[in-house]
Amino acid sequence: MPSKKVLIITYFFPPCNLTAGQRSLGWAQYLRDFGYEPVIVTRNWEQVINGPEDMHHASGTEMHTKTSEAGTIYFLPFKGNLRDRLYSRYGGSKFSFVRKVLSFIELIGHHFNTSFIPFANLHRFADDYLTKNKDVAAVIVSGNPFELFRFGYKLHRKHNIPWIADYRDDWNTSNINDSRGPLDAFLRMLERRSERRYIATASCITTVSKHYAEKISSFTGVPGYVVQNGFFPDDYAAYQNLPSYEEFTLLYNGMLYPSQQIEVVLDAFKQLVDKHPEYRIKMKLRFPGILFLKDVASRVETLMQGYEDVVWMSPRIPRTEVLTMQAKSHLLLMVSHRDAKGIPSSKIYEYLGLGKPVLICPGDGDVLDETFSPYDLGFVANTSQEALEILENHFRAYLNKRNVVDHADRSYALKFTRKEQTKVLAEILNTIQQ
């Protein structure tokens, strides 16, 4: 039986070095195993992303195509708009007011005209592709940026093709976006209007947790399904038996957001240091990538005043280096968001792939707890005292040169591979075409 084509529109895709690109990559690699031929439409990523400011730089001058057994990928050049070009040429020090005005115009304009979107060429290409290829069975649009959902809306209206709105994060149902005054409230009103209008034309939405699926479905009136991010087992094969750090190491990988309650575990770690002053030199709290958001890094520095010697921070570093650091750590850390559920950071699947002990602190009473509570290498703490007890247990195991858990059951983690999650997506695609 021949494969059915599915057109996937995504802003992030390798060689983009941001985690968001891995979700669509998994679908590209495995959809053929379940009867679908993926066709990816994305932007050019020749420009390396080391910080948020790099997203403004132009990348690529013409479209290039990559074809493999998995499918076809179209990389379209990114030129940006006038705001992007001003920032790219002059940085953040000049034309600040002009750039703010242009940003405001864009934030309003894209709700009414696609040409206001800096990457509108993705829509134009997809429109042309669907015109010339009548054998495409469905379209998947993966956001954010959420302006991409306008593309799915317009493609459905013109070509009457079923489409799936894939949310990596929620949009207007988010609990971590605070209102910042009347102007922000006006923009949020436009976004709520657009989200409902765009998604009403989708066959369904997919997202990364049950809580997200329920609240987005309730907001939009469209059926919701869960497709988790997952991990590629082969990515972690080389990291399974690396020697651990000489210091007892607790590591948090990646960006840390203001809503994440990092103070709970920092307090516990400081108590551990104070409890064992003779071993202070043998303790280390590592934050690779945290300097990507400098304001949040400053918050950690403030909380750890007087303990600077046990803290290590860095900007974004190559993924292979980060994986090595995680594999050498004694305990990996995941931190929930304050007053928010259903936010399963992609790093939790990386942690599962590495097969290392994981501390969830504090728990979220939702997807993080549900994922790691049944896992024999998962440890959930909701208070500093609970976290201290877990840290103490692992630290004593470190001193005695033993593992807290012997012979961990890897079969549980393998439920979360990207191939298994792509199978779930394929079943959804089957459903929307019936």
C-alpha positions as CSV (number, residue, x, y, z in Angstrom):
1,M,0.0,0.0,0.0
2,P,1.6,3.3,-1.1
3,S,2.3,6.0,1.6
4,K,0.1,9.0,1.9
5,K,1.7,12.4,1.8
6,V,1.4,14.6,4.8
7,L,2.7,18.2,4.6
8,I,4.3,19.4,7.9
9,I,4.9,23.2,8.3
10,T,7.2,23.9,11.2
11,Y,9.4,26.9,11.9
12,F,12.0,24.9,13.9
13,F,13.8,22.0,12.3
14,P,17.4,20.8,12.3
15,P,20.0,22.1,11.7
16,C,18.3,24.5,14.1
17,N,20.0,23.8,17.4
18,L,17.0,24.6,19.5
19,T,15.1,21.7,21.2
20,A,11.9,22.6,19.4
21,G,13.3,21.3,16.1
22,Q,13.4,17.7,17.5
23,R,9.6,17.2,17.6
24,S,9.1,17.5,13.8
25,L,12.4,15.6,13.2
26,G,10.9,12.6,14.9
27,W,7.9,12.6,12.7
28,A,10.1,13.0,9.6
29,Q,12.1,10.0,10.6
30,Y,9.3,7.6,11.5
31,L,6.1,8.5,9.7
32,R,7.0,6.2,6.7
33,D,6.9,3.3,9.1
34,F,3.2,4.0,9.7
35,G,2.1,4.6,6.1
36,Y,2.8,8.3,5.6
37,E,5.4,10.2,3.5
38,P,6.3,13.4,5.3
39,V,7.0,16.6,3.4
40,I,8.6,19.2,5.6
41,V,8.4,23.0,5.0
42,T,10.6,25.1,7.3
43,R,12.9,28.1,7.3
44,N,16.6,28.1,6.6
45,W,18.9,27.6,9.7
46,E,22.4,28.3,8.4
47,Q,22.6,31.1,11.0
48,V,23.6,29.5,14.3
49,I,21.4,30.4,17.2
50,N,23.4,31.2,20.3
51,G,20.9,33.6,21.8
52,P,17.4,35.1,21.2
53,E,18.9,38.0,19.2
54,D,20.3,35.6,16.6
55,M,16.7,34.8,15.5
56,H,16.6,38.2,13.8
57,H,19.4,37.5,11.4
58,A,18.8,36.6,7.8
59,S,19.6,33.0,6.9
60,G,19.9,31.6,3.4
61,T,19.4,33.3,0.0
62,E,17.4,30.7,-1.8
63,M,15.4,27.6,-1.2
64,H,17.3,24.3,-0.9
65,T,15.8,20.8,-0.8
66,K,16.9,17.7,1.1
67,T,15.6,14.3,0.1
68,S,16.1,11.1,2.0
69,E,14.3,7.8,2.6
70,A,12.3,9.5,5.4
71,G,10.9,12.2,3.1
72,T,11.5,15.6,1.6
73,I,12.5,18.8,3.4
74,Y,12.3,22.3,1.9
75,F,14.4,24.9,3.6
76,L,13.2,28.4,2.7
77,P,15.3,31.5,3.1
78,F,14.6,33.8,6.0
79,K,15.0,37.5,5.3
80,G,13.1,39.0,8.2
81,N,11.2,42.2,8.1
82,L,12.5,45.8,8.6
83,R,12.6,45.4,12.4
84,D,14.7,42.2,12.0
85,R,17.0,43.9,9.6
86,L,17.5,46.9,11.8
87,Y,18.3,44.7,14.8
88,S,20.6,42.5,12.7
89,R,22.6,45.4,11.4
90,Y,22.7,47.7,14.5
91,G,22.0,45.4,17.4
92,G,19.9,46.5,20.4
93,S,21.6,49.8,20.9
94,K,20.1,51.8,18.0
95,F,16.6,52.5,16.7
96,S,15.0,51.0,19.8
97,F,11.8,53.1,19.5
98,V,11.5,52.4,15.8
99,R,11.8,48.7,16.3
100,K,9.2,48.8,19.1
101,V,6.8,50.5,16.7
102,L,7.4,48.0,14.0
103,S,6.9,45.1,16.4
104,F,3.6,46.6,17.5
105,I,2.5,47.0,13.9
106,E,3.4,43.4,13.2
107,L,1.7,42.1,16.4
108,I,-1.6,43.7,15.2
109,G,-1.1,43.3,11.4
110,H,-0.5,39.5,11.2
111,H,-4.1,38.9,12.5
112,F,-5.5,40.5,9.3
113,N,-2.9,40.0,6.6
114,T,-0.3,37.2,6.2
115,S,2.2,39.5,4.6
116,F,2.9,41.0,8.1
117,I,4.5,37.7,9.2
118,P,8.3,37.7,8.6
119,F,8.2,34.0,7.5
120,A,5.1,34.3,5.2
121,N,7.1,32.6,2.5
122,L,6.4,29.3,4.3
123,H,2.7,29.8,3.6
124,R,3.2,30.8,0.0
125,F,5.4,27.7,-0.7
126,A,2.9,25.4,1.0
127,D,0.0,26.9,-0.9
128,D,1.9,26.4,-4.2
129,Y,2.8,22.9,-3.2
130,L,-0.8,21.9,-2.4
131,T,-1.9,23.4,-5.8
132,K,0.6,21.3,-7.7
133,N,0.3,18.1,-5.5
134,K,-3.2,16.9,-5.1
135,D,-2.1,13.7,-3.4
136,V,-1.4,15.3,0.0
137,A,-3.7,13.7,2.6
138,A,-3.3,16.2,5.4
139,V,-1.4,19.1,6.7
140,I,0.2,19.4,10.2
141,V,1.2,22.9,11.4
142,S,3.4,22.9,14.5
143,G,3.5,26.0,16.6
144,N,4.9,28.1,18.0
145,P,5.3,30.7,16.5
146,F,1.5,30.6,16.6
147,E,1.2,32.8,13.5
148,L,1.8,29.5,11.7
149,F,-1.7,28.4,12.6
150,R,-2.9,31.2,10.3
151,F,-1.3,29.2,7.5
152,G,-3.2,26.1,8.3
153,Y,-6.4,28.1,8.4
154,K,-5.8,29.7,5.0
155,L,-4.7,26.4,3.4
156,H,-7.8,24.6,4.6
157,R,-10.1,27.3,3.3
158,K,-8.4,27.4,-0.1
159,H,-7.7,23.6,-0.6
160,N,-10.3,22.1,1.7
161,I,-7.6,19.9,3.2
162,P,-7.8,18.4,6.7
163,W,-5.2,19.9,9.1
164,I,-3.9,19.4,12.6
165,A,-2.8,22.3,14.8
166,D,0.1,21.0,16.8
167,Y,0.8,22.9,20.0
168,R,4.2,22.5,21.6
169,D,3.1,25.0,24.2
170,D,-0.4,26.5,24.8
171,W,-1.2,29.9,23.4
172,N,-4.0,31.9,25.0
173,T,-4.8,29.2,27.6
174,S,-1.3,29.6,29.1
175,N,-1.1,30.1,32.9
176,I,2.4,31.6,32.8
177,N,1.8,34.7,30.6
178,D,1.1,37.7,32.8
179,S,-0.8,40.7,31.5
180,R,1.2,43.8,31.3
181,G,-1.3,46.6,31.0
182,P,-4.1,47.7,28.6
183,L,-2.0,47.5,25.4
184,D,-1.1,43.9,26.2
185,A,-4.7,43.1,27.0
186,F,-5.7,44.5,23.6
187,L,-3.1,42.3,21.9
188,R,-4.3,39.2,23.9
189,M,-7.9,39.9,22.8
190,L,-6.8,39.8,19.2
191,E,-4.8,36.6,19.8
192,R,-7.8,34.9,21.5
193,R,-10.0,35.9,18.5
194,S,-7.5,34.6,16.0
195,E,-6.8,31.3,17.9
196,R,-10.5,30.4,18.0
197,R,-11.0,31.4,14.3
198,Y,-8.0,29.6,13.0
199,I,-8.3,26.4,15.1
200,A,-12.1,26.1,14.3
201,T,-11.1,24.9,10.8
202,A,-8.7,22.2,12.1
203,S,-9.7,18.6,12.3
204,C,-8.1,18.4,15.8
205,I,-5.3,19.7,17.9
206,T,-2.4,17.8,19.2
207,T,-0.2,18.8,22.2
208,V,2.3,17.5,24.7
209,S,0.2,16.7,27.7
210,K,-3.4,15.7,28.7
211,H,-3.9,18.9,30.7
212,Y,-2.9,21.0,27.7
213,A,-5.2,18.9,25.4
214,E,-8.2,19.4,27.7
215,K,-7.9,23.1,28.2
216,I,-7.0,23.9,24.5
217,S,-9.9,21.7,23.3
218,S,-12.2,23.5,25.7
219,F,-11.1,26.9,24.5
220,T,-11.2,26.2,20.8
221,G,-14.1,23.6,20.6
222,V,-11.9,21.2,18.6
223,P,-11.0,17.6,19.7
224,G,-7.6,17.3,21.4
225,Y,-5.0,14.5,21.5
226,V,-1.7,14.0,23.2
227,V,1.5,13.4,21.2
228,Q,4.4,13.6,23.6
229,N,7.9,14.8,22.5
230,G,9.8,11.7,23.3
231,F,13.5,10.8,22.6
232,F,15.7,9.1,20.0
233,P,17.4,6.1,21.8
234,D,20.4,6.2,19.4
235,D,21.2,9.7,20.6
236,Y,22.1,8.4,24.0
237,A,23.8,5.0,23.3
238,A,27.3,6.6,23.6
239,Y,26.5,8.2,26.9
240,Q,25.3,5.2,28.9
241,N,28.5,4.2,30.7
242,L,30.5,7.3,31.1
243,P,32.4,7.8,34.4
244,S,30.7,10.2,36.9
245,Y,32.1,13.5,37.9
246,E,34.5,13.5,40.9
247,E,32.2,15.9,42.6
248,F,28.7,15.0,43.6
249,T,26.8,16.7,40.8
250,L,23.2,17.9,40.5
251,L,22.5,19.3,37.0
252,Y,19.7,21.3,35.5
253,N,19.9,21.5,31.7
254,G,18.8,24.5,29.6
255,M,16.9,27.7,30.1
256,L,15.2,28.4,33.4
257,Y,12.0,30.5,33.4
258,P,10.9,33.0,36.1
259,S,7.8,30.9,36.8
260,Q,9.9,27.9,37.7
261,Q,10.3,27.4,41.5
262,I,14.0,26.8,41.6
263,E,14.3,28.3,45.1
264,V,13.0,25.0,46.6
265,V,15.8,22.8,45.4
266,L,18.4,25.6,45.9
267,D,17.5,25.8,49.5
268,A,17.8,22.0,49.9
269,F,21.2,22.0,48.1
270,K,22.5,24.8,50.4
271,Q,21.3,22.7,53.4
272,L,23.2,19.7,52.1
273,V,26.4,21.8,51.8
274,D,25.9,23.2,55.3
275,K,25.3,19.7,56.7
276,H,28.6,18.4,55.3
277,P,31.1,21.2,55.4
278,E,34.0,18.8,55.2
279,Y,32.7,17.7,51.7
280,R,31.8,21.1,50.4
281,I,34.6,20.9,47.7
282,K,33.0,17.6,46.5
283,M,29.6,19.2,45.7
284,K,28.6,20.9,42.5
285,L,25.3,22.4,41.1
286,R,25.6,22.7,37.3
287,F,23.4,24.9,35.0
288,P,24.6,24.5,31.4
289,G,22.7,26.9,29.1
290,I,21.2,29.0,31.9
291,L,22.9,32.2,30.8
292,F,20.8,32.1,27.6
293,L,18.3,34.1,29.8
294,K,20.6,36.3,31.8
295,D,17.8,37.8,34.1
296,V,16.9,34.3,35.4
297,A,20.6,33.4,35.8
298,S,20.9,36.5,38.0
299,R,18.1,35.3,40.1
300,V,20.0,32.0,40.8
301,E,23.1,33.9,41.5
302,T,21.3,36.0,44.1
303,L,19.7,32.9,45.7
304,M,23.2,31.2,45.9
305,Q,25.1,34.1,47.4
306,G,27.7,32.7,49.7
307,Y,27.7,29.4,47.8
308,E,29.2,30.6,44.6
309,D,31.9,28.0,44.8
310,V,29.4,25.1,44.4
311,V,27.6,26.6,41.4
312,W,28.6,26.4,37.7
313,M,26.8,28.3,34.9
314,S,27.3,28.6,31.2
315,P,25.7,30.0,28.0
316,R,24.4,27.6,25.4
317,I,27.0,24.9,24.6
318,P,27.0,22.2,22.0
319,R,24.5,19.4,22.6
320,T,27.2,16.7,22.7
321,E,28.9,18.5,25.5
322,V,25.6,18.9,27.4
323,L,24.8,15.2,27.0
324,T,28.2,14.3,28.3
325,M,27.7,16.6,31.3
326,Q,24.3,15.0,32.0
327,A,25.6,11.5,31.7
328,K,28.4,12.2,34.1
329,S,26.1,13.8,36.7
330,H,24.8,11.9,39.7
331,L,21.3,13.4,39.6
332,L,19.4,15.4,37.0
333,L,16.9,18.1,38.0
334,M,13.5,19.1,36.6
335,V,11.6,22.1,38.1
336,S,7.9,22.7,37.8
337,H,6.3,26.0,37.0
338,R,4.4,27.9,39.7
339,D,0.6,27.4,39.6
340,A,0.8,25.6,36.3
341,K,0.1,22.1,35.1
342,G,0.8,20.1,31.9
343,I,4.2,21.6,31.1
344,P,6.5,18.6,30.2
345,S,9.7,20.2,29.1
346,S,11.5,18.3,26.4
347,K,14.4,17.8,28.7
348,I,12.5,15.2,30.7
349,Y,12.6,12.9,27.7
350,E,16.3,13.6,27.3
351,Y,16.6,12.6,31.0
352,L,14.7,9.4,30.3
353,G,16.9,8.6,27.3
354,L,20.1,9.0,29.4
355,G,18.8,6.6,32.0
356,K,20.0,8.8,34.9
357,P,18.3,9.4,38.3
358,V,16.0,12.4,38.1
359,L,14.8,14.7,40.8
360,I,11.5,16.5,40.2
361,C,11.4,19.5,42.6
362,P,8.8,20.7,43.2
363,G,6.4,18.3,41.6
364,D,3.5,19.6,39.5
365,G,0.7,17.2,40.5
366,D,0.4,16.4,36.8
367,V,2.5,15.3,33.9
368,L,5.9,15.5,35.6
369,D,4.7,13.4,38.6
370,E,2.8,11.0,36.4
371,T,5.9,10.4,34.2
372,F,8.4,9.9,36.9
373,S,6.5,8.5,39.9
374,P,6.3,5.0,38.2
375,Y,9.9,5.2,37.1
376,D,12.4,3.5,39.4
377,L,14.9,6.3,38.7
378,G,12.4,9.1,39.4
379,F,12.3,11.0,42.7
380,V,9.6,13.6,43.4
381,A,9.9,16.3,46.1
382,N,7.5,19.1,46.9
383,T,9.4,20.8,49.8
384,S,13.0,21.7,50.6
385,Q,13.0,19.1,53.4
386,E,11.8,16.3,51.0
387,A,14.4,17.4,48.5
388,L,17.1,17.4,51.1
389,E,16.3,13.8,52.1
390,I,16.6,12.7,48.5
391,L,19.8,14.6,48.0
392,E,21.2,13.2,51.2
393,N,20.4,9.7,50.1
394,H,22.1,10.2,46.7
395,F,25.1,11.9,48.3
396,R,25.7,9.0,50.7
397,A,25.5,6.6,47.8
398,Y,28.1,8.8,46.1
399,L,30.4,8.6,49.1
400,N,30.0,4.9,49.3
401,K,30.6,4.5,45.5
402,R,27.3,2.8,44.9
403,N,24.0,3.5,43.0
404,V,20.8,4.4,44.7
405,V,19.0,2.1,42.3
406,D,20.6,-1.0,40.8
407,H,19.5,-2.5,37.5
408,A,16.9,0.1,36.5
409,D,14.1,-1.0,34.3
410,R,14.7,0.6,30.9
411,S,11.5,-0.8,29.4
412,Y,9.5,2.0,31.1
413,A,11.6,4.7,29.5
414,L,11.3,3.1,26.0
415,K,7.6,3.9,26.0
416,F,8.6,7.5,25.4
417,T,10.7,7.1,22.2
418,R,9.9,9.4,19.3
419,K,9.0,6.4,17.2
420,E,6.3,5.4,19.7
421,Q,5.0,9.0,19.7
422,T,5.0,9.1,15.9
423,K,2.9,6.0,15.9
424,V,0.3,7.9,18.0
425,L,0.4,10.8,15.5
426,A,-0.1,8.4,12.6
427,E,-3.2,6.9,14.3
428,I,-4.6,10.4,14.7
429,L,-3.9,11.1,11.0
430,N,-5.9,7.9,10.2
431,T,-8.8,9.2,12.3
432,I,-9.1,12.6,10.7
433,Q,-9.4,11.1,7.2
434,Q,-12.2,8.8,8.0
